[in-house]
């Protein structure tokens, strides 16, 4: 079943990524952004199959992350 997402916000002036979302049912936060460079991904510690990392501005997290 698909998650029910609520957009928390974006710093993009054109409505593109990066953007933060919240799962309405679980409170989990999802991040939309450009996939990091392979050299950055290679530095991840113990990534699970299917995991990757995305790049977002620090301001996006400060401005739109849930404060609770």
C-alpha positions as CSV (number, residue, x, y, z in Angstrom):
1,X,0.0,0.0,0.0
2,X,1.3,3.4,-0.9
3,X,2.2,5.9,1.8
4,X,0.0,8.9,2.4
5,X,2.4,11.8,2.1
6,X,2.2,15.4,3.1
7,X,4.7,17.8,1.6
8,X,6.5,19.7,4.4
9,X,8.3,22.2,2.1
10,X,10.9,23.0,-0.4
11,X,13.5,25.7,-0.9
12,X,13.2,25.4,-4.6
13,X,11.9,28.5,-6.4
14,X,10.6,26.4,-9.3
15,X,8.9,23.6,-7.3
16,X,11.5,21.0,-8.1
17,X,13.6,19.0,-5.6
18,X,14.8,19.0,-3.0
19,X,11.6,18.6,-1.0
20,X,10.7,17.1,2.4
21,X,7.6,14.9,3.0
22,X,6.0,13.4,6.0
23,X,4.2,10.0,6.2
24,X,0.9,11.0,7.6
25,X,0.4,7.7,9.4
26,X,3.9,7.0,10.8
27,X,5.5,10.5,11.1
28,X,8.5,9.3,9.1
29,X,10.2,12.0,7.0
30,X,11.1,11.3,3.4
31,X,13.6,13.4,1.4
32,X,13.4,14.0,-2.3
33,X,16.7,15.2,-3.9
34,X,19.3,14.4,-6.5
35,X,21.2,11.2,-6.0
36,X,24.7,11.8,-4.6
37,X,27.8,11.2,-6.7
38,X,29.1,7.6,-6.7
39,X,32.2,8.7,-4.8
40,X,30.0,10.0,-2.0
41,X,27.7,6.9,-1.9
42,X,30.9,4.7,-1.7
43,X,31.6,6.4,1.7
44,X,28.3,5.3,3.3
45,X,28.7,3.1,6.4
46,X,27.0,-0.3,6.2
47,X,24.4,0.6,3.5
48,X,21.6,-2.0,3.1
49,X,20.6,-3.3,-0.3
50,X,18.5,-0.6,-2.0
51,X,19.8,2.3,0.1
52,X,21.4,5.4,-1.4
53,X,21.8,9.0,-0.4
54,X,20.5,12.2,-1.8
55,X,21.9,15.8,-1.5
56,X,19.8,18.5,0.0
57,X,20.5,22.0,1.3
58,X,21.0,22.3,5.1
59,X,18.4,25.1,5.0
60,X,15.7,22.7,3.8
61,X,16.1,20.6,6.9
62,X,16.3,23.6,9.2
63,X,13.2,25.3,7.7
64,X,10.9,22.3,7.1
65,X,11.9,19.4,9.3
66,X,9.3,18.6,12.0
67,X,10.3,20.4,15.3
68,X,8.5,17.9,17.6
